Amino acid sequence: MFVQDLTAGLTYQDLPEDVLWVLRRSLLDTLGVAAKHILNSLSLVSLRQSVT
């Protein structure tokens, strides 16, 4: 049995509140790290190189 077989019919309402809390916190953490480092000088150099 594959994971996709177990989760194919899963809805948001099926998830326990503690799982939702971890998911929300992880998403906010990821967005915070991305926002913090987006203006990092190395990021800007990489961005300039990818655009040109």
Rosetta constraint file for C-alpha pairs under 8 A:
AtomPair CA 1 CA 5 HARMONIC 6.64 0.50
AtomPair CA 1 CA 6 HARMONIC 7.84 0.50
AtomPair CA 2 CA 6 HARMONIC 6.85 0.50
AtomPair CA 3 CA 7 HARMONIC 6.26 0.50
AtomPair CA 4 CA 8 HARMONIC 5.56 0.50
AtomPair CA 6 CA 10 HARMONIC 7.77 0.50
AtomPair CA 10 CA 14 HARMONIC 6.25 0.50
AtomPair CA 10 CA 15 HARMONIC 7.94 0.50
AtomPair CA 11 CA 15 HARMONIC 7.17 0.50
AtomPair CA 15 CA 19 HARMONIC 6.42 0.50
AtomPair CA 15 CA 20 HARMONIC 6.65 0.50
AtomPair CA 16 CA 20 HARMONIC 6.48 0.50
AtomPair CA 17 CA 21 HARMONIC 6.15 0.50
AtomPair CA 18 CA 22 HARMONIC 6.38 0.50
AtomPair CA 19 CA 23 HARMONIC 6.20 0.50
AtomPair CA 20 CA 24 HARMONIC 6.08 0.50
AtomPair CA 21 CA 25 HARMONIC 6.13 0.50
AtomPair CA 22 CA 26 HARMONIC 6.00 0.50
AtomPair CA 23 CA 27 HARMONIC 6.14 0.50
AtomPair CA 24 CA 28 HARMONIC 6.17 0.50
AtomPair CA 25 CA 29 HARMONIC 6.02 0.50
AtomPair CA 26 CA 30 HARMONIC 6.10 0.50
AtomPair CA 27 CA 31 HARMONIC 6.20 0.50
AtomPair CA 28 CA 32 HARMONIC 6.01 0.50
AtomPair CA 29 CA 33 HARMONIC 6.19 0.50
AtomPair CA 30 CA 34 HARMONIC 6.17 0.50
AtomPair CA 31 CA 35 HARMONIC 6.04 0.50
AtomPair CA 32 CA 36 HARMONIC 6.08 0.50
AtomPair CA 33 CA 37 HARMONIC 6.24 0.50
AtomPair CA 34 CA 38 HARMONIC 5.82 0.50
AtomPair CA 35 CA 39 HARMONIC 7.79 0.50
AtomPair CA 36 CA 40 HARMONIC 7.80 0.50
AtomPair CA 37 CA 43 HARMONIC 7.32 0.50
AtomPair CA 38 CA 43 HARMONIC 6.10 0.50
AtomPair CA 38 CA 44 HARMONIC 7.53 0.50
AtomPair CA 39 CA 43 HARMONIC 6.41 0.50
AtomPair CA 39 CA 44 HARMONIC 6.34 0.50
AtomPair CA 40 CA 44 HARMONIC 6.35 0.50
AtomPair CA 41 CA 45 HARMONIC 6.26 0.50
AtomPair CA 42 CA 46 HARMONIC 6.20 0.50
AtomPair CA 43 CA 47 HARMONIC 6.03 0.50
AtomPair CA 44 CA 48 HARMONIC 6.11 0.50
AtomPair CA 45 CA 49 HARMONIC 6.18 0.50
AtomPair CA 46 CA 50 HARMONIC 6.16 0.50
AtomPair CA 47 CA 51 HARMONIC 6.21 0.50
AtomPair CA 48 CA 52 HARMONIC 6.25 0.50
